[in-house]
Amino acid sequence: MKVKYIGTSDPCCLIENTVYECLGEEDGLFRIIDEEGYDEDEQIQGYLYEKELFETVSE
């Protein structure tokens, strides 16, 4: 799913009005591939963010 960040920009993590890949939902949070991108060394990709900070662009 693709989601657009509607919160305040933080250049090291998320940028306002940018579309990000959402890998899924966990405990009411979205797992997002943010500005840090994929990490080849990590088993679980992305970071968890509050759903209210995003609007769905495509399923």
C-alpha positions, 0 to 999 in steps of 0.5 A, a space after each residue: 500500500 502507498 500512503 502520503 505523510 501529512 504530518 510535519 517534516 523531519 528530514 531524517 525520517 519523514 517529509 510532509 506530502 511524500 508518498 511512502 511504501 507501507 508494509 502493513 499494519 501492526 497494533 494500530 500502527 503503519 510499518 513504513 519504509 521511511 527516508 532511511 530506506 531498506 536496511 540489508 542487515 535488518 530482518 524486519 524492514 521499516 519503522 512503526 508510525 501512527 496511522 493518523 499521520 498518513 492518508 492512503 494513496 493506493 491499496 
